[in-house]
């Protein structure tokens, strides 16, 4: 069998952040980031969809065992970021503005190390019901 198949796992977590560029003054930060620059932070109920693409295994029929994928996401993403403040609690964002784009890239980099290289990986992160990002970006729209 040589047909590629995409499998998806959806998880969620809640986290707070503040969008802020420390090299800018307060006025510029407020102008660029608006409410997202609130010095007291703000939170989101993030929805995370992890897409894994590969050829199903001839013995199991799986691209990847979904329980294994779920456990990897739980251990490496949900447990790490759920009910945390990205700016204050997460070393990954010490010098990185925690935009949805950057959060998705960080999650991808974390999971890429845990998932076999023969499998393609994509992360979709919903910050709100209407705003989401994908990494790596696809040209399919």
TIDREN-601108 format. One record per residue (C-alpha): residue in one letter; y, x, z. Coordinates in Angstrom, 3 decimals, always signed. Each point is the difference from the previous one (the first is absolute). Layout:
BEGIN
type,py,px,pz
a,Y,X,Z
...
! end
This chain:
BEGIN
type,py,px,pz
x,+0.000,+0.000,+0.000
x,+3.355,+1.468,-0.976
x,+2.418,-2.833,+0.616
x,+2.862,+0.715,+2.376
x,+0.624,-2.670,+2.613
x,+2.913,-0.407,+2.404
x,-0.661,-1.090,+3.584
x,+2.738,-0.996,+2.437
x,+0.359,-0.072,+3.760
x,+2.900,-1.844,+1.636
x,+1.202,+0.879,+3.498
x,+3.180,-0.561,+1.945
x,+2.043,+1.683,+2.682
x,+3.361,-0.487,+1.675
x,+2.538,+2.769,+0.332
x,+3.700,+0.643,+0.474
x,+2.329,+2.378,-1.776
x,+3.584,+0.853,-0.793
x,+1.109,+1.176,-3.395
x,+2.468,+2.793,+0.523
x,+1.000,+3.241,-1.676
x,+1.098,+2.401,+2.767
x,+2.097,+2.022,-2.445
x,+2.208,-3.045,-0.682
x,+2.654,-1.505,+2.256
x,-0.471,-3.401,+1.654
x,+2.107,-1.798,-2.573
x,-2.004,+1.323,-2.943
x,-3.301,-0.811,+1.706
x,+1.162,-3.564,+0.717
x,+1.265,-0.376,-3.555
x,-3.252,+1.210,-1.598
x,-2.597,-1.395,+2.412
x,+1.771,-3.097,+1.381
x,-1.945,-1.850,+2.703
x,-2.838,+2.496,-0.380
x,+2.281,+2.610,+1.601
x,+0.128,-1.885,+3.327
x,+0.150,+2.728,+2.694
x,-2.365,-2.120,+2.128
x,-2.571,-0.106,-2.824
x,-1.667,-3.041,-1.540
x,-3.600,-0.911,-0.665
x,-2.303,-1.198,-2.732
x,-3.422,-1.583,-0.212
x,-1.410,+2.337,-2.621
x,-2.855,-1.039,-2.286
x,-1.948,+2.905,-1.416
x,-2.330,-0.245,-2.981
x,-2.105,+3.045,-0.776
x,-1.519,+0.108,-3.489
x,-2.944,+2.286,-0.755
x,-1.241,+0.398,-3.580
x,-3.255,+1.496,-1.095
x,-3.382,-0.513,-1.570
x,-2.385,-1.992,+2.219
x,-2.759,+2.099,+1.518
x,-3.336,-0.547,-1.756
x,-1.853,-0.352,+3.320
x,+2.391,-2.214,+2.009
x,+2.105,-1.661,-2.667
x,+3.074,+0.936,+2.043
x,+3.071,+1.817,-1.229
x,+0.582,+0.627,+3.702
x,-1.473,-1.696,+3.030
x,+2.755,-2.405,+1.084
x,-0.895,+0.425,+3.669
x,+0.484,+3.760,-0.357
x,+3.342,-0.585,-1.755
x,+1.086,-2.456,+2.698
x,-0.933,+2.465,+2.740
x,+1.914,+2.826,-1.756
x,+3.128,-2.142,-0.255
x,-0.316,-1.136,+3.606
x,-0.473,+3.520,+1.373
x,+2.524,+1.822,-2.189
x,+2.711,-2.589,-0.634
x,-0.127,-3.104,+2.177
x,-0.768,+1.797,+3.273
x,+2.646,+2.599,-0.847
x,+2.879,-2.306,-1.023
x,-0.607,-3.458,+1.519
x,+2.668,-0.973,+2.532
x,+1.733,+3.347,-0.433
x,+3.525,+1.019,-0.865
x,-0.296,+2.138,-3.125
x,+3.159,+1.951,+0.864
x,-0.846,+0.679,+3.641
x,-3.798,-0.063,+0.278
x,-1.358,+1.435,-3.242
x,+0.150,+3.698,-0.828
x,-0.345,-0.782,-3.709
x,+3.529,-1.457,+0.048
x,+1.714,+2.607,+2.138
x,+1.862,+1.273,-3.082
x,-0.834,-2.807,-2.426
x,+1.916,-3.272,-0.302
x,-2.611,-2.740,+0.623
x,+0.704,-2.106,-3.073
x,-2.845,-2.134,-1.338
x,-0.344,+2.541,-2.805
x,-0.399,+2.920,+2.406
x,-2.335,-1.934,+2.295
x,-2.259,-0.790,-2.967
x,-0.053,+3.666,-1.071
x,-0.865,+1.112,+3.550
x,-2.821,-2.564,+0.234
x,-1.328,+1.058,-3.395
x,+0.028,+3.680,+1.008
x,-1.836,-0.796,+3.229
x,-2.678,-2.079,-1.722
x,-0.354,+2.320,-3.006
x,-1.396,+2.661,+2.338
x,-2.624,-2.460,+1.289
x,-1.227,-1.556,-3.262
x,-2.213,+1.824,-2.494
x,+1.992,+1.660,-2.764
x,-2.186,-1.618,-2.693
x,+1.617,-3.312,+0.969
x,+3.506,-0.970,-1.070
x,+2.260,-1.311,+2.731
x,+3.105,-2.151,+0.060
x,+1.975,-1.419,+2.932
x,+2.065,-3.184,-0.118
x,+2.221,-0.625,+3.006
x,+1.776,-3.290,+0.588
x,+3.023,+0.416,+2.242
x,+0.833,-3.690,-0.407
x,-1.652,-2.786,-1.929
x,+2.288,+0.762,-2.940
x,+0.511,+3.772,+0.261
x,-2.851,+2.405,-0.604
x,-0.685,+3.444,-1.392
x,-2.960,+1.676,-1.680
x,-0.973,+3.628,+0.051
x,-0.874,+1.579,-2.264
x,+1.940,-2.228,-2.341
x,-1.813,-1.550,-2.917
x,+1.482,-0.876,-3.360
x,-1.832,-3.336,+0.013
x,+2.401,-2.837,+0.652
! end
